[in-house]
Amino acid sequence: MISNPDNSALPRWTRKPKARPDEVLEAALELFALNGFAATRMEDIAQRAGLSKAAIYLYFPSKHDVFKALVEQRVGVLRTHFDAAARQQLSDPKAGLRLIAHMWATSFHDLRVAAIPRIILAEAHRFPDLAEFYHRTVIERTQAALVELIQAGIDRGQFRTVEPIIAARALVSPLVFEILRRQAFPQFHKGPSMDQEVEAIFDLFLNGIAATPHQTCPE
């Protein structure tokens, strides 16, 4: 029998078992992005990952568990970076907010990853447990990092007195919309790059909360 030195040509199920959960998540990401959560079956994910239907349950008890693991792996990890950025930039809140805005947008360059918030928005009413998980895992943590920086800017007199939570949402909302718009209508996008969009959105946001000589800032 002639051996094949090209490992990429071997069936996926010949690889080491420890690699299989990542392959399952990669397959799930592709299918969720293509078909949505409800229309994707566990057997579809197993087939895409090169596993039997029974084998996939050795790693993930349900499709909900697959999705939650995927959120943790691809999106939830951002909370660690956001938390670190907020802590490191408390002395310069403007720079910290700009950094997080760019980090957020860059993380969704992969349109498959960008499909995750789209799936949550589209199917939250049908799968409230997934919506609650995403909100707690991603949205609340991202918001907390932004609120910390905004409050630091208010305390330093760099920002006027605003409600930090509302201001945080005012920064993130147009970024999320632009990410979803580019994914939904790629054929109609002929404008600036995402980095340019982020800078424009951040500039509009910052000029909306920045303190001016005519406004009273807290001591």
Disulfide bonds with the S-S distance in Angstrom:
none
